[in-house]
Structures are given as structure tokens and as C-alpha cells.
């Protein structure tokens, strides 16, 4: 059995399978376990996770943490599942399925975050992507309690933190007093103090109707990509991006390529977005089925391979150079 490893350690996913592995094991898509809330409008939450992860070519194992009461105009309420129900869903699936990556969206309550964190601590060899959604619809006390639990329990186990600039600012630097807005590196440094090696900051407003998206570590800006701002207001963009990123990483893409392709996928999804109700526009996560075009995503995802049965070597716990970071092979714990 592969020993527990730090999520920031550099591994390489094998590019070929041995004949013995090929004979003993069917080749299958990478599996991503997604913790999130159900969204009956289909805009965000688990609906976005399932749609984006499957569209990009991985298999989603959705764990329901609760349910939004919402339509396409906004969220009016939320009902959290009991933490034992969340844990039982996840552990039952994990006993059966090899998971290459865990993705956490809105867990619904501090108790559920605690349950997710405990599960993640039992699978430390499995990378974890945390997406922080906008919680401004929630009452102040509930939001602060949730953010406290996120900072204390989950971020220390997170490999990549994803969120909008303003949302991450509220969570990571609530006492920021400088006149300028915090940069992506400022946010990455604050995240690193809580144990996160990489932070993807989205929605940074720039002049001339541009939006910047920046992947940063405490040491440097590692990747950035600018897009023209859309006129429409979208719902579910952040879940879509973080789910696509999770699927690409689980499939073996290195971090820089995964971020680039996930942002491109989101841009195409937004460009093809539609308004099914009277509110916001929903990303078309299956845009490629309408055009028949081959997408760049297909070229980015490596062919599935059988899991490596060798034990990776130990590495320093500090965040490695970007070009060496890739998803470790998974060894299910029972």
C-alpha cells in the first residue's frame, strides 16, 4: 500500500501500463469525488460538477451535502444534510471506487466540513481541490462560522484553492486595510499560511472590460489568462471551472495545462450559455455537442492508464516547481 503523502508533493502519472496491468485491469476514466449541494435549477452545485466533470472526460462521484432552495434568479435558502449522512455516502463509495481527486464545493455546514476534512485526512495521497463559492446570500453568522471551519479544517489539506477575487478576499484577508485591492499573490500568500500551495484567483477586474484569472503560489504568479467581460450575468461559472479543473488534474494533466484548458472550457461554456428561466444565464457545459467541433480539452487529456503500483519517492513538503506537479496515482484505503 502506498504510504500517506503530502498533497503538494510532485508525482508523475505513468503514461503507459505494463502488459500485466493491462491484462488484469480495464482502462477507465479518472474518477473525481465531488462534495457539493444539490441545485434544483441545474445552474451550480452538483449539477455543474457532474456536467463539467463528465463533459471533460472524467467520471463524477457526487456526494450530496445538502440542497439549495433556488431558481435562476438566486438562492433563497439551503438545507444541510446531517454530517453522518454525508460521511456515509462518501465512505461507501470510496470503499468500492478508486478516486484520483476529491473536489469540495459548498458543504453546507461546519459539521459537514468537519466530516469532509476527516475523510480527506484518511486519503492524504489523493489531491484535493477546494472551490469557495459566493456566500453573500447567507446570513452573516452562518457565513462566518462556515468560513472559520473552512480555514481551520479543510484548507490545510487543500492542494488547489479556487475562488473569485472578492470571495477569496473576504475569506483569506478579512482585515485587509491597504487602499489597493489584494493581488493574486497576496491571496496566495494568505492561503499558504493556512496550508494551501496553489491558489487560482478568478474574476480580477481590469480596465477595458477585461477579467484576469491568475494561478499563484506564495513565491510567484505561475499562470494568468485574460478574457473579455461578458455582458450577461452567469450562475454556476465557478463550479463549472473548478469541476473542469478537477477532472483535468485527475486525468493526469499538469497544473499549468489544466488551468489553461479549464479556463478555455469555461469561456466556451459561457459563450454558449443559455437562459432557461427568468434569471441568470447558465453555462452550456455541453457546448461541444451542439457544434460538433473537436475541443482543445480532448487534446489536453491524456489517455487513461492503469494505476501505478510502485511507491513514489518522498519529497519536501514545500510547493514544488509548477512544471513537476501532477496528480499522484491513487491507492484506495480500506
N, C-alpha and C positions, 0 to 999 in steps of 0.2 A: 504494500500500500504506500502511495506517495505521501511523505510527511507534510504537515501543515507548512505553508509558505506565506510570506508577506505578499499582499496583493500588488505591491509596486515592483516586485522583482521581475527582471527580464527573463522571459521564456521564449521559446520558438515552437510554433505548431509544426509538426512534421508535414512535409509536402508529399510524401509517398508512404504507402503502407506495405509492410512485408507480405510475402505470399501467405505465411501462416495467419497473419491478421486478416487478410482478405478472405481466406477460406473460412475462418471462424466467425467472422462478423460482417453483417451487412453494412454498407455505407449509407449514412443517413444525414439529414440536415442537422446543423448545430441547434441545440436546444437552449432557449432563454426562459428562465422563470421570472414572471412579471408580477410584482405585488402592486395592486392599484385598486381604485374604486370603480364600480360599475357606473357607466354613464348612459342613461336611457336615451339620450339624444344622439348617441353614436359619435359625438364630436371629440371627446377626450377620454381620459381614464383607460380602462381595459379595452374599450373598443378601438382606441388609437393604437394601443400596444399590439393587440392581435393583428390589426390590419397592416401596420407598418412592418412588424417583425416577419409576418408571413409573406408580405409583398417583396421584401428584400431577400428572402430565400431561407430564413431560419424557421424553426418551429417554436411557437409560444406555449408556455405552460402558465396560464393565467390563474393567479390566486386572488380571490375577491376579498378585499379588506373592508368593504362597506359599499354603500350606494349613494350617489348624488340624487337629490331631487332638483331637476333642472330641465330647461329646454335650451334652444339655441340662443336665447337672449341672455341667459345667465343662471347661476346657481342660487337656489332659494333655501336649500337645507342639505343635510348629509346625515346618514345613519351609519354608524360604525359597527362592524361585526365584533363579536366577542374575540378577545385575543387568542383564546384556546381554539376557536373555530378557524382562525387564520393559520395558526401553527399546525393544526391537524391537516388542513388542506395541503400545505407545503410539504410537511414531512412525509405524508403518504406518497406524494408524487416523487419526492427525492429518494425514497426507498426503492423506487422502480426505474427511474429515468436518469440517465447521466446528463447533467446540466453543465453547459460550458460557461454560462454567465448568469448572474442574478441582477435584475433591474427593479428598482424601487421607485414608485411614483408616490401618490398620496395614500398613506397607510391609514389615515382616518382618526387616529388617537395615539397618545403617548404609549398606551398599553400595547397597541399593535406594533408600534415602532420597536418596543422592547422585545416583542416576540420575533419580529423580523431580524433584529440585531442578534438575538440568541441563535437563530438558525444560521445566520451568516457566520457567526463565530465557530460553528461546527463545520463549516465548509470554507475555511480560510484560503484554500487553494483555488477557489472559484472567484474570479473578479466580480466586482460589484459596481454597477452604475446607478447613481442616485440622481433622480430628477426632482428639483424643488419647484412645484407649481405655484402660481399666484394664489395666495390665501387671503387676499383682501376682502373677500366675501364673508369671511368668518368673523365672529366676534373677537375682540382684542384679547381677552383672557385665554380663550381656546387656542388662538393662533400662537400666542407666546408660549403656552405650555407645550404645544406641539414642536415649536422651534427649539425650545430648551431640550426636549427629548432627542430631537434630531442631532443637535450639536453634541450632546453627551453620549449618545448610544450608537449612532449609525455612521457619522462622518469619519470616525477613526477607522472604520472598516471599508470605506468607500475608495475605489480606485479612480473613478472619474465622476466629478460633480458637475451637473448640467443645470443651468437656470438662466432666466432673464436677468439682465444687469440690475434692474431695480429690485427684483425679488431677492437676488443674492446679496445685494447691499443691505437690505433690511435684516437678513439672517446673519450675515457674517460681520458686518461693520455697523451695528445699530447706533454706536456712539460717535460716528464719523463727524468731525467738526470742521474740516477744511472747506474752503469755499468751492473748490473744484470737486467734481464727482470722482469717486474712486475709479481707478483704472482696472483693467482686467488683471494686471499683475498685483495690484493692491488686494483684490478679492482672492486671487490665488494664494497670496501670502497668508491671508486670514484663514483660508481653508486649510492650508498646510499646517498652520498652528493647531488645527483640530485633527490632523492626520491624513488629509487628502492630498495625494501627489499631483493630480491634474484637475484643472477646472476649465470647463467650456462655458464662456460667458456670451450670451446671445442678446440681440436687440440693443446694441450700443448705438445711440443716435448720433449721426454725423451730419454735417452740412450737405446741401444739395440732394436732400431726400434719400440719403444712403443710410444703411444699417450695417454695422460691423459685428462680426462674430469671431471671438478670439479664444483660442486654446492656450492656456498659460500654465506654467509651473511657478513656484516661488522665484526661480532663477531667471526665467526668460519667457517672452512670448514665443510660443512654439509654432503657431499657425494662425492665420487670420484670413477671412474672406468677407468681402463686402457685397451687398446686394442692394438693388433699388427698392425703396419702400413701396409696398402695395397700398392702393387706396382703400381697399376693403379691410374690415376688422375680422380677424380669424379666431376661431376657437379650436384648441387641440393642437396647435403648432408645436408647442414644447414637448408634449407627449409623443408626437409623431417623430420629432427629431431625435429625442433620447432613445426611443424604441428602435429606430433605424440604426443609430449608432451602436446600440447594444447588439443587434443582430449581426452587424458587420464585424464587430470585435469578436463575437462568439464564433464567427465563421473563419477567423484567422487573419483578418486584415490588421496591419499595424495601425497605431493610433492616429498618425497623421493622415493616412489614406482613408481611414474610417470616418474621421471628422469631415474631410473634404467630400467624400461620397454622400455622407448623411446630410450635409448641408445642401448639396446639389439635389438630392432626393426630395428634401423638404421644399426647396424652391420650385421644383416641378409640381409637387403636390399642391402648393399654394397657387401656382399659376393656373392649375386646372380645378381650383376649388369651386364649390357649389353651395347654394343656399337652399337647404331643404325646408326651412321654416321661415319664420318672420324675423329671425335674429341674425346671428353672425354667420360668416362663411366657414364651411368645413373643408379642410384639405382633402383633395382626392388622392387617397393613398394608393389607389389602383389606376392612376392616370395612364400607365403604360398599356393597359388593356383596351383603352379607347383609341389609341393611336396606332397600335401595332408596331411601334418603334422599339428597337433594341435600346436598352438604357445602359448608361455607364455603370450602374450598380452591378449588372451581370458580369462585367469585366473585372470589377473590383473584388468580387467574392471568389476565393479560391475553391477549387474542387473539394468536396468533403473528403476527409480521410479518417482512417481508423485511429482511435486514441492511442497516443504513445504510451507504451508500457514501461519505459525507462524512467528512472528517478532523476529529475533535473538537479543541477548543482546549486549549492547555496550561493546567494549574492547579498551585497549590502542592502540594508533596508531603505536607504535613500532612493529617491526617484531616479531611475536610470535615464540615460540619453534617449530621446524620443525614438530614434531610428531602431533601437533594440527592443522596444516594448511591444510585446504581442501577447496573445491570450495563452495561458498555460493549458496543457492537457488536463482533463478532469478525471478525478478518481473518486467515485461515489463512496461515501461513508455509510455504513450500516450500523 
